[in-house]
């Protein structure tokens, strides 16, 4: 019998039967040409990559609510996870004897290192380096263009609204690359009063799991932010969750949205960037 081959890479198929528990990992595997190694993924992975629906994969809940029976039923020999996850769930998988690679990126450098690690694990290092080069090239191109802008607006980016949580450190880096100053401490909780005291030039919301459905007008009203500079000048935006909270190459779309919001006269508009035009639209 001839050796099985990976139709995307053209090389021998990997022995891995991978269960991916985060969309970021699944998207990276796609770019590495290793979707054929997937035997299970979450419904969020399918939402991020709809073509998975036709592959007959087992779709499990997620690392917070899936059961060991559900996961081990697909007989994976490698489980790939990334933050956020429950340590108890990882411990249960390990007790069951299944190898786990758990990622916990915080910065852009961490994300690039994770791509390199995953590429090495699934024997796709060349594709991994190509993806890393693509990300770095795009970020540097935006940074270079933003350096020609005279001002650096102060930008508040929010990952979650109850409690208020600043976006992650990699988002701070993207904001800076796009020519803005990140307000607050990345990844940490804050309060509506604390944000109001800084009176940011721009407000950006990208709530985890909310897609692009952040109710901008309601948020501004409930927090009493109608008098903030950003609101009065119509610089309140929603960026799709997957563009800023997925530690993988979709961040490049997030960067494009950030650049369009921070320096609209220097960067093209983005079709997925949703704005609250001005304070007159508020209740």
C-alpha positions in Angstrom: 0.0 0.0 0.0 1.4 3.4 -0.9 2.1 5.9 1.8 -0.8 8.4 2.4 -0.1 11.9 1.3 -1.2 15.4 2.3 -3.0 16.8 -0.7 -2.3 20.4 0.2 1.4 20.1 0.9 2.2 17.3 -1.5 4.3 15.5 1.2 3.7 12.5 3.4 0.7 13.0 5.7 1.5 13.8 9.3 0.7 11.1 11.8 -1.2 13.6 13.9 -4.9 13.4 14.6 -5.4 16.9 15.9 -8.2 18.4 18.0 -8.1 22.2 17.8 -9.8 24.0 20.6 -9.3 27.6 19.4 -10.1 29.3 16.1 -6.7 31.0 16.1 -5.0 27.5 16.0 -7.4 26.3 13.3 -6.8 29.3 11.1 -3.0 28.9 11.5 -3.3 25.2 10.5 -5.2 26.3 7.5 -2.5 28.6 6.4 0.1 25.9 7.0 -1.8 23.5 4.8 -2.5 21.1 7.6 -6.3 21.0 7.8 -6.2 17.4 6.7 -4.8 16.5 10.2 -7.8 17.9 12.0 -10.3 15.4 13.4 -12.1 17.7 15.7 -12.6 21.4 16.3 -15.0 23.8 18.1 -18.0 25.5 16.6 -16.1 28.8 16.9 -13.5 27.3 14.6 -16.3 26.5 12.0 -17.6 30.0 12.3 -14.1 31.4 11.6 -13.5 28.9 8.7 -16.8 27.8 7.2 -15.2 25.4 4.8 -14.7 23.1 7.7 -18.4 22.2 7.5 -17.8 20.0 4.5 -15.0 18.1 6.0 -17.0 15.9 8.3 -15.1 16.8 11.4 -16.4 16.2 14.9 -17.5 19.6 16.3 -17.1 19.8 20.0 -18.2 22.6 22.4 -15.0 24.4 23.6 -12.3 24.0 26.2 -14.7 25.3 28.8 -17.7 23.1 28.3 -16.8 20.1 26.3 -16.6 16.7 28.0 -13.6 14.3 28.0 -15.9 11.7 26.5 -16.7 14.0 23.6 -13.1 14.9 23.0 -11.5 11.5 23.5 -14.1 9.9 21.3 -12.4 11.2 18.2 -9.1 9.6 19.3 -6.8 12.6 18.9 -3.1 12.1 19.5 -2.5 15.8 19.9 -4.8 18.5 21.4 -4.0 22.1 20.5 -5.3 24.8 22.8 -4.8 28.5 23.4 -6.0 31.1 25.9 -8.5 31.5 27.3 -8.9 28.0 28.8 -9.6 26.3 32.1 -6.6 24.7 33.7 -8.9 21.9 35.0 -9.9 21.0 31.5 -6.2 20.8 30.4 -5.4 18.7 33.4 -8.3 16.3 32.7 -7.0 15.8 29.1 -3.5 15.1 30.3 -4.8 12.6 32.9 -6.5 10.8 30.0 -3.1 10.4 28.4 -3.5 12.7 25.5 -0.7 15.1 24.6 -1.6 18.8 24.8 0.1 21.8 23.4 -1.3 24.9 25.2 -0.4 28.3 24.0 -0.6 31.6 26.0 0.4 34.5 23.8 0.4 38.1 25.1 2.4 40.0 22.5 2.9 40.0 18.8 6.3 38.3 19.3 4.5 35.6 21.3 2.1 35.1 18.4 4.8 34.8 15.8 6.7 32.4 18.1 3.5 30.3 18.4 3.1 30.2 14.6 6.7 29.0 14.3 6.1 26.3 17.0 3.0 25.0 15.4 4.6 25.0 12.0 7.5 22.9 13.4 5.2 20.5 15.1 3.2 19.8 12.0 6.2 19.7 9.7 5.3 22.9 7.8 8.2 25.2 8.8 8.5 26.8 5.4 4.9 27.8 5.3 5.2 29.1 8.9 8.1 31.4 8.0 6.1 32.6 5.0 3.2 33.5 7.2 5.4 35.2 9.8 7.1 37.3 7.0 3.6 38.3 5.7 2.5 39.5 9.1 5.8 41.4 9.8 5.8 43.0 6.3 2.2 44.2 6.7 2.8 45.7 10.2 5.9 47.4 9.1 4.2 48.9 6.0 1.5 50.4 8.2 4.0 51.7 10.7 6.0 53.4 8.0 3.0 55.1 6.6 1.7 56.1 10.0 5.0 57.8 10.8 4.2 60.4 8.2 1.1 61.5 10.3 1.6 64.5 12.5 -0.5 63.6 15.4 -0.9 60.5 17.6 -4.5 60.2 18.9 -5.1 58.7 22.3 -7.0 55.4 21.7 -9.1 53.5 24.2 -9.6 49.8 23.1 -12.0 47.6 25.0 -12.1 43.8 24.9 -15.0 43.4 27.3 -17.6 45.6 28.8 -18.7 43.8 32.1 -16.3 44.5 33.7 -14.5 46.9 31.4 -11.2 45.3 30.2 -8.6 46.9 28.1 -7.6 45.0 24.9 -4.6 42.7 25.0 -0.9 43.8 24.7 -0.8 42.7 21.1 -3.6 45.2 20.4 -1.6 48.0 22.1 1.2 47.1 19.7 -1.1 47.3 16.7 -2.5 50.7 17.9 1.1 52.0 18.1 2.0 50.6 14.7 -1.1 52.4 13.3 0.1 55.7 14.7 -1.9 55.9 18.0 -1.3 56.0 21.7 -2.9 53.2 23.7 -4.8 54.5 26.7 -4.6 52.4 29.9 -2.9 49.1 30.8 -3.4 46.4 28.2 -5.3 43.4 29.3 -6.3 44.9 32.7 -9.7 45.9 34.1 -10.7 49.5 34.3 -13.8 51.6 35.1 -16.0 53.9 33.1 -15.0 56.8 35.3 -11.3 56.1 34.8 -11.7 56.0 31.0 -13.7 59.2 31.1 -11.0 60.9 33.1 -8.5 60.3 30.3 -11.0 61.7 27.7 -9.6 59.6 24.7 -9.6 60.9 21.2 -10.9 57.6 19.9 -13.0 54.8 21.5 -12.7 51.3 20.0 -14.8 48.3 21.0 -14.0 44.7 20.1 -15.9 42.5 22.7 -14.9 38.8 22.8 -17.6 36.7 21.2 -19.7 39.6 20.1 -18.5 39.8 16.5 -19.4 43.3 15.3 -22.5 43.6 17.4 -21.4 46.0 20.2 -24.3 48.4 20.8 -22.2 51.6 20.6 -25.0 54.1 21.3 -26.3 52.2 24.3 -22.8 51.7 25.8 -22.1 55.5 25.5 -25.4 56.4 27.1 -25.2 53.8 30.0 -21.7 55.0 30.9 -22.5 58.7 30.6 -19.8 59.3 28.0 -21.8 61.6 25.8 -19.5 64.6 26.6 -16.3 62.7 25.8 -14.1 64.1 23.0 -14.3 60.9 21.0 -18.1 60.9 21.1 -18.5 64.5 20.2 -16.2 64.1 17.2 -17.8 60.9 16.0 -14.7 58.8 16.6 -16.4 55.7 18.3 -15.9 52.4 16.5 -16.6 48.7 16.7 -14.0 46.4 15.2 -15.1 42.7 14.7 -14.0 40.6 17.6 -12.1 38.1 15.4 -9.9 40.9 14.0 -8.4 41.9 17.3 -8.9 39.0 19.7 -7.7 36.2 17.4 -3.9 35.7 18.0 -3.1 34.9 14.4 -3.0 36.5 11.0 -6.6 37.9 11.2 -4.9 40.6 13.3 -3.8 42.1 10.0 -7.5 43.0 9.3 -7.7 44.5 12.8 -4.6 46.6 12.0 -6.3 47.8 8.8 -9.4 48.8 10.8 -7.3 50.5 13.5 -5.3 52.5 10.9 -8.6 53.6 9.2 -10.0 54.7 12.5 -6.9 56.4 13.9 -5.8 58.2 10.7 -8.7 58.2 8.3 -7.1 60.7 6.0 -4.0 58.5 5.5 -5.4 55.0 5.3 -8.3 53.6 3.3 -11.6 52.9 5.0 -12.4 49.3 6.0 -15.8 47.7 5.2 -16.0 46.0 8.5 -15.2 49.1 10.6 -18.5 50.2 12.2 -18.7 53.8 13.5 -21.0 55.9 15.7 -21.2 59.0 13.5 -21.5 61.7 16.2 -23.1 62.6 19.5 -26.3 63.8 17.9 -27.2 60.2 17.2 -27.2 59.4 20.9 -30.5 59.2 23.0 
